[in-house]
Amino acid sequence: MRMYDLIAKKKKGEELTTEEIRYMIGGFTDGSIPDYQMSAMTMAICFQGMSKRETVDLTLAMRDSGEVLDLSGIKGVKVDKHSTGGVGDKTSLALTPIVAALGVPVAKMSGRGLGHTGGTIDKLECFEGFTTGISDETFVRNVNEIGIAIAGQTANLAPADKKLYALRDVTATVDQMSLIASSIMSKKLASGSDAIVLDVKTGNGAFMKKFEDSVALAEEMVSIGTMAGKKTAAVITDMDQPLGYAVGNSLEVLEAIETLNGNGPEDFKEVVFALGSLMLQLGGKAQDDAEARSMMETVITDGSAKKKFAEFIEAQGGDASPIYDTSLLEIAKTEVPVVADCDGYVHRILAEEIGIACMSLGGGRETKESEIDLSVGIVLKKKKGDVVKTGDTLAVIYGNDSEKIARASELICHAYEIESTPAEKLPVIRKYIFSE
């Protein structure tokens, strides 16, 4: 078998066999197939596409290129959740303790943030001493004993995907549906859970800007998960404005804790409940959405979800005191308001601009080597549809550097689009995707 022949075959629009795909991924991972040949293949895939069967085969080949976690030692139906990334997306912080408190074991692999979207691990490190660098034995024990563990993705998990994504990133071949879906799902399948719930963002602050593209990606990933033998479902959620009000690590942790206290923003709570409902149903703990939502309300009201969050933080070495006293969270002391210069209605908030503003304050990474300032961020005071008067505060910047604050202020001003008439308010939950 020769890679040259496979490139020629795909260039003509023909389907690659399972064996050919496994040969290609195996050879690329071990270095016997060079970057320039794989670049030619990914470009051919961009032009010719892949069938559902090819996409599943590609996903499984990348999954099998490294370690596939064995979670058989964990009791119950393990349900994982993945988000395609957004601004103010602190969903895992509130969602995982809620479903764990209701008996669905959460064994989750998470990543750090890069660019304008935040990472779950960065937010968790706002708790002093917290670490995701735990052994496999500790990971399994924590899930069995308290119902939840979150670990960082290791280099041994789907290494073919890491190598292939780096190549796609520099050859303009990132935005192909089968390549995107297989990249995400290879890591999810390697993580070993029994069921997968996907939060696919759509809008200005999302990877997929167009609703129809988000739906197509969700359908592709649900199809892959189902064909790989996993119970899989997806929710398309709005990212045409930041989720909730807080953007920035410690500020988002504070908002997640407030949500566990029953006081969170309605749009954020709606995303948590939509995803949690699916996790509870796939985990066999609820029969339908109404029952799942009632159960989630109960563990928030009685405090057991908040207690579960504290147990999880402590089990991974963290100081859980800020969960009960949020004044202990490190938040930048300098507060600078951004004010409106006209009357009207908030017509739109460019979520990506808000994310970049937070990154410019030091709250995100421009490169993998960037150091994050966990204390900085932005709290929105006006959201889409709100009435605005000249001089009203649109957002408050929390920062530690006057030049960075000035730059963030410019970006936030640009992000807010104020018009004389109200904008149509779209629901935060746009669509559910289930396997056929």
N, C-alpha and C positions, 0 to 999 in steps of 0.2 A: 504494500500500500504506500502511495506517495502523496504528500501534501499538495504537490503541483496538480495532480489529477483531481483532487477534491476541490481545489480552487476553481479549476476549469469547469467542473461539474456544477458547482453552485453559481458560477458566472452565467451559465446557460439556463439557470432557473430550475435545475433538477434537485430532487430531495436527496439529502445525505442519509445513509443508513445509520442505524444505531451503532454498529461496529466502526463505521467511518468517523462518527462524532467522538466516540470514546478514544479512538486512535489519535485524533486531532488534539483533544484536550489533554490526553496523557502526554503526548509528545511536546506540547507547548509548555506544560507544567515542568517537565524534566529538562527542558532546554534543547531537546533534539529537533524541535520545529522552531525556527528562528522568528523573531518579531516581524520581519518584513513579510514573511509568508502569512502569518496570522493577521497582519494588517490588511493584506489583500483579501483574505477570507472575510473579515468583518465588513469591509467595504462592499464585497459581493453580497453579503447578507443584507446590508442596508438597501441595496438596489433590488434584490430579488425576494427578500423576506424568508421566513421559515414557516413550515406547517406546524400545527399543534403538536404532532408527534415529534418532530425535530426539536421543538422548543423544550418539550419535556425531557427528551434524551440529552440535550445540552445541559439542562438544569441538573439532572441526575449525575451526569459525568463530572460536572464541577463540584457537586456535593461530595462525590466519592473521591475527589482529588486529594482529600486530607482526612482529618478525623471526623467521624460521625458520632456524636455524643450518644451514649447509651444511658437513657433515663429510666430503664426498667426497674431500677431500685427505688423509684419514687412511686408512692401509692396514689391511685386515682388517675383521672384523665388530665394530662398536662396540656394546658392551653397557653400558647404564646401569642403575643400581640406585636405587630410591626406598624410603624408609621413611616410614610415616605418623606416626612420632615416638613416642618413649618415654623412660623414665627410665633413665639409664645406657647409652643406646644409642650406643656408640662404634663401631658395626659397620664403617662406611666406612673408618675408620683402619686396621683390620687387613685387611679384605676386599679393598680396591682394590689394595694392593701385592701381595697373594697372586695374584690373577687376572692382574694385569699381568705379574708374573714368569713366568707360564705362557703368555704370548703373546696374551692377550685385551686389546685396547686399551680403556682406560677414559677416556672423555671426559665428565666429569660436571659438571653445574651443581648447586650446593648453596646452602643458605640458612643464616641465623643462627637461633639459638634464640629462642623467645618463649614466655613462661609457664614451665611446669614441665618442658618438654622441651628438651634441649640441641640446639645446632646444630653441624654439622660444621665450619663455617668458624671459629666461636669456638674450638673445640678445636685446630684447626690453627694458630691464632694464638698458641698457647702456645710455638711455635717462633719465636724472635725474628727479625724481618725477613720472615717468611712473608707473602705477599700473594696474594689471588685476583684482584686487579685487573690481569690480564694481557691483552694484545692478542689478537685472534683469530689472528693469525699465530703468536704465541708459544704459544698454546693448542694449535694444530694441530702445530707443530713438536715441542713437548714430548711429545705423545702418540705421534708417529711415532718419536721418538728414544728415549724411556724407557718408553713404554707407558701413561703416566698424566698427566692434568692435571685439576685441579678449579678451576672459576671460580665467582664469585658470580653469582647471577641478575641480569640487567640489567633495567632498566625497559622495555626494548624487547621483552622476551620475554613473550608473551601478556598485553599490557596490559589487554585486556578482562577477563581473569580477576581481575587485581588490583583493578580498579574494581568489578567485580561482587561480589567477596568482601567488600570494605569495606561495600557496601550490604547484603549478606546479614547481615553481622555485627551491624548495628544494627536489623534488621527481623525478627529471629527466624526467618530462613529458611536458616540454615546447614545444619541437619541433614536435608537431603533427598538421597537416594542419588544421583540423576542429577546434581544440582548439585555434590555432593562429588566424585564420580568425574570429571566433566568438568573441574573445577577442577584436580585433580591431573594428569590425563592431558594437558590442553592444554599445560602447561609441559613435561612429559616429551616429548611429540611435537615441540614447538618446539625442544627441545634437540638434535635431529638424530641420535640413535643408531639403530642398526639393530634392536636388541632391547632389551627392558625387563624387569627382574626387580623385583618389588614385594614389600616386606616389610610386611605388614599386621598391625599389633599388635592384640591383643585383651586386655581385662581392665581392671582398675582404673586403671592408669596410661596407658591408651591413649585415643585419640580415640573409638574404638568400644569401649564397655564390654562389650557382649554378643557372644558368639562368633558367633551366627547373623547379626548385623549386620556383623561383620567379614568373614564368608564372602560375604555378599551384596555388600559393597563390592568385595572382591577379584574376584569373578566379573564384576561390572560393569566394572571397570577392565581386566581381561584381555580381555573382549569388545570394549571400545573399542579397545585396542591392536591386537588381531587384525584387527578390521574396518578399521583405519587402515593395515594392511599391515605391522605390526611384529610380530616374534616376541615374545610376551609370556607370562609366567608369574608366579605369586604364591605366597608362603608365608605362612600365618597363624602368627604367633609369639606366645608368651605374654608378657603384660605385667601379670600379677597380682602381680608383685614386680619390683623393678629387675633389669635384665640385668647379670650379673656382680656384682661387689662394690662397684665405685667409681662414685660419682655426683659430678660436678663436673669442670670442664674439664681441668686438669693431671693430676688423679687418674685420669681416664678415659684420657688419653693414655698415662700410665704403665701402665695395665692393658692397653691395646692393644699396647704395646711388649712387655710380658711375654708376651702371646699370640703375637706374632711370634717370641719366644724359645722358644716351646713350653710356656710355663708359665701360660697363661691359664685363667680359670674354665671349667668344663665347659659350663655353659649358654651362655655367650658364644661359646665355640668351636663349639658345635653350630649356633648361628644363622649364624655366619660360614661354616661348611662347607655348610650347607643352601643358602644364597644363592649361595655360590661354585660349588657343583656345578651349579646351574642356569645361571649365567653362563658356565661353561666348556662346558656342553652347547650352549647357544644360540649360543655363539661358535665352535662347531665344533672345540673342542679335546679334548673327551672324549665317549665314546660312552654312558656311563652313570654313575650315581652312584658306584659303587664305584671306577671308574677316576679320576673327578674327585677323590674324597677322597684316594686314594693320591697323586695328583699334588700336591695341596695340602699333605699331610704332608711330601712330599719337599722342597718349597721353603721350608718352615718349618725342617725339620731341617738343611738345608745352608746356611741363612742368606741365601738369595737373595731371599726376600720382604722380610726386614729391610733388606737392601741396597737393594732397590727403593724402599722407603719413604724411606730417606735420600736417594736420587737425586731423588725427587719433591719432597721438602722443599727441597733445595738448588736445584732448577731453578726454584722459585717464590720464590727470595730468602731462604729460611729457613736458620737455623743448625741443622744436623742433629745436632750433638754430643750432645744429650740422648738420642738413639736408642741411642747406644753407652754413655752414662753418664747414667742416669736421675736421679742426684742433682742434675743441673743443672736439672731442671724446678723451676719456682717453685711450691712448695707451702707453704701457711700453716703457721707454726711452732707456733701454739697448738693442742694436741690435747686434746680433752675427750671422755672415754668416756660413753656412755649405757648404763646398766646395767639389768638385769632386776630387777623387784621381786617375782617369784614363780617357782616351779618349773613346768615343763611342757614343751610343744612349741610351736615357732613354727607357729601355725596359718595365719597370713596376714600379709603385709606390704603395707600400702596404698601402692602405688608412687607414686600421685599425691601423697600426703602427704610422702613422701621427696623427691620432686621439688620440692615447695613449700618444704620445709625447706632444700634446697640454694639455691633462689632467695632465700629470706630471709637467707641468709648473704652474698648478693651474687653467687652463682654463676649466676644467670639473670636474664632481663629481665621486669619487670612491664609495661613499655611499650617501644616500639621505641627510645626515647631513653635507656633505662637503661644505665648503665655496668656492665660485668661485671668482677668480681674473679676472674681466671682461677685464682688460687691456692687458693680455698676449695672445700670439698666434704665428702663423707661417704663413709666406707668401712664397709660392712656386715660384721659379724663372724658373724652368724647369718642363715641363710636358711630358707625354708619347710621344715618337717619336722625341723629341728635340735632336739636336746635342749637345754633351758635350765635352769640352776640360779640361784637368787636371788643376785644380785651379779655374774652373768656379764655381760660386755660384749656388748651387742647391736650397737653401731655406734660408730665414732669420728668425731667432728666435727673438721674442720680449719677454723679460722676466724681472723679478725683483729679481731673486735669482740665484746666480752663480752655485750652486750645481744642481738646477733644470734645468738650461740651459744646463749644461754638460750632464745630463741624456737625455734630449730631443735631443741633438745633436747626441748622440749614436743611438737613435731610428730612427732619420731621415736618418742617414747614412745607416742603415740597411734597411730602407724602399725603398730606391732608388736602383733599379737593372739596372746596365749599361752594355750593351752588344755591341759587335762589329758590329752587323747588326740591322737595324730598326725593331721594332715590328709592328705587324699588328694593325692598329688603328681602334678600334670598334666605331661605332656611339654612341653618348651619349643617344639617344633615340633608345631603342632596340626593342620595340614592343608596339602596342596599343591593349587593351583588351576592347571589348564592350559586352553588353548583347546579348544573342542569339535571 
